């Protein structure tokens, strides 16, 4: 009897709360997909460096899954709470027919177990097929062909998914049992007539709080964008806290503020706008915390996803420019007079050797000058002021520039140029160059040839991190001992065994060595890690925020059935009612999204400043992809919510 009743309840609930079941299935599928990446990468023929990075990515995603399980657990419990709330009258009827609370608890227990089994099976099937598409993404990220592709299935990921979600459903069972035993019959019977208490806020207070919220958010925006390089970790955390407080105050003030604003216009009395506005006013009034949480989740989704995609694309674009040769070795032992690459010379071509000079008197403090140093201390201050600068002869730099495909230069006696590509540092270098800061070497003063730094670098890498290299005429450094020697070269034959041979030789001879292949593999791997973590968090946060909004809207639609019946009785047709419902749900979905987008503009600027060393070439395309991603998932939940709500109010 109880089992049959539970089955019937699930059948009816599936129609009423399709969003809840869809969210459960998606949660299971996503959890499986990201925990099955290890099996998806097993078929890839990749280098040792990429294998290590893939293993690191799996470890990070495994740890991240613990955090994700808490987020999904909160979402499922939150959704279940709404469903239980909607069924209070049903439980009251059961009790009036003689059913005890124990029997009701058993019904909920059976329902939870059945829903868990259904969602786990459906989610696992969806996840297994979706993981095959993830295999293509993994292969693309790690730049390997799909010739060795096979259909993959991860036992470990499936077992992990079942265990995590079983724990979540067990918690829901406990929650439901306690919830039923707390209810009183009179409250259950009259639940449909009980509305949340709405406190009407004074319009003047709402406007004042709104202005305060805008002020707090503006200050937080200013600090994390214009003053990012000046603030410490504690101040940064304080700015984040201000953003959270400002968001809560914004939504707290919105109900009274919007109501007063629209009431003063002719729109208030047009069509069903009065009804729509009152509905929105009551929703915002009773969901301040929920709207704030949703807004923050959406902000995290947009910022993390956009920044991750941008970082990945920028790192790839930088590789072609920042690692133009196959091999570079640096010897810090200047007393060692032997041929640095004697054992591998026959494997290399285009061999170019150059020297680096450092003079104790020529420090960052001296080269920046008073004004440049003042701004540097206040805004960046990442390198000690007493650090010796890197010096090079013009002939050596031009040799390196030719190999790297950069511009070569000429200098007259008494001139110097500064070569740099790290944007954050170039600003302070240019202040010094504009002020014509002189540099004295061996008793002779040298003035800058240009008032700005020139682009370039002398070491291959995955990013732009050259803080500044000072290039002088050859004679200026002729009496100064060099600090280290560096060699750059290409392979005669670009093969894997050549790569292994030269790296082993460098290691055995205590040389710092970097190869284009290692740099490329590391950059691609790190880009993959960042992208997958951003994708994982982004999808989970976006689904969570959309599902919370959707379930809240369905609950509101169920509560407001009688109000819509009254509208029909006074002459409103279905077209007007449906339009008012569409506007309500649209505004309810748009409000946290719009504020989240504003937050994200400044969040992306902040992230871009922090990650500027990797470049921002992929920012526009990543923002477009993020927008499409949000339209697909968030917009999908909006459409599903509208049609579900429309069906509810027609009953």
Buried (B, 14 or more C-beta within 10 A) or exposed (E): EBEEBBEEBBEEBEEBBBBBBBBBBBBBBBBBBBBBBBBBBEBBEBBEBBBBBBEEBBEBBBEBBEEBBEBBBBBBBBBBBBBBBBBBBBBBEBBEEEBEBEBBBBBBBBBBBBBBEBBBEBBBBBBBEBBBEBBEBBBEBBBBEEEEBEEBEBEEBBEBBBEBBBEBBEBBBEBBBEBBEEBEEEEBBEBBEEEEEEEEBEBEEBBEBBEBBBEBBEBBBEBBBBBBBEBEEEBBEBBBEBBBBBBBBBBBBBBBBBBBBBEEEEEBEEEBBBBBBEBBBBBBBBBBEBBBBBBBBBBBBBBBBBBBBBBBBBBBBBBEBBBBBBBBBBBEEEEEEEEBBEBBEEBBEBEBBBBBBBBEEBBBBBBBBEBBBEBBBEBBEEEEEEEBBBBBBBEBBBBBBEBBEBEEBEBEEBBBBBBBBBEBBBBBBBBBBBBEBBBEBEEEEBEBBBEBBBBBBBBBBBBBBBBBBBBBBEEBBEEBEBBBBBBBBBBEEEEEEBBEBBBEBBEEBEBBBBBBBBBBBBBBBBBBBBBBBBBBBBBBBBBBBBBBBBBBBBBBBBBBBEEBEEBBEEEBEEEBBBBBBBBBBEBBBEBBBEBBBBBBBBBBBBBBBBBBBBBBBBBEEBBEBBEEBBEEBBEBBBEBBBEBBBEBBEE
